[in-house]
């Protein structure tokens, strides 16, 4: 995973975290009797989803690089 891909995935994960927080505060927080419990659960959920998004993006980037390297290797072997 290149730096630019990691930067992009990290920024998108951060935006995803912020979006989840806004949705949670607007729609879900009222369902909890304790605000502190709601905040803890919100942060756990938002962090878990953001980290899962980043790891998925990393896995895709690694797989894409492996496919590209295999394609280049096949082309080089074809011309040798």
Secondary structure, DSSP 8 states (H G I E B T S, - for coil): --HHHHHHHHHHHHHHHHHHHHHIIIIIGGG-S-HHHHHHHHHHHHHHHHHHHHHHHHHHHHHHHHHHHHHHHHHHHHH-
